[in-house]
Amino acid sequence: MNQLNGVIQALSGYMGGSADKANYHAVCSGNTGHAEVVQVEFDDSIISYEQLCLIFFSLHDPTQLNRQGNDIGTQYRSVIFTHNSEQQTSAEQLITTLNAEQVYNTNIVTAINCATEFYIAEHYHQGYFLQQPEQGYCQFIVAPKMAKFRQQYKALLK
């Protein structure tokens, strides 16, 4: 996300749980209620909220409930945390449209929730792919997604 024009900052972190604090090991336990998220600060005069949502949907499978590939649990749920009613309405309308157009083989299960406290992830999670390109998960899972992302959104890249 940090590579997109109009994205000021994208930070990995955790949100949506009831635990007072969140860190990688606690969230991975599945006991905090938090989801792994990316908080995106953006300039809407350059990139729209809807464009960011479309990119979000293209980078993961929004039809899987509490799962992303081999990662299973509520911490891997597909969720959009909104900061105002306009974002909520936009996300809801986009999901309705994508489902009506049958963009995916099954309906989108992405939850739309009001944003809660954001807990920034540990330093080693920020830009993880850029820091660990040789790591197996990065090579076989992230790299193909990044290649698709760069091809599909090259007009929006910095």
Secondary structure, 3 states (H helix, E strand, C coil): CCCECCEEEEEEEEECCCCCCCCHHHHHCCCCCCEEEEEEEECCCCCCHHHHHHHHHHCCCCCCCCEECCEECHHHCCEEEECCHHHHHHHHHHHHHHHHCCCCCCCCCCEEEECCCCEECCHHHCCHHHHCCCCHHHHHHHHHHHHHHHHHCHHHEC
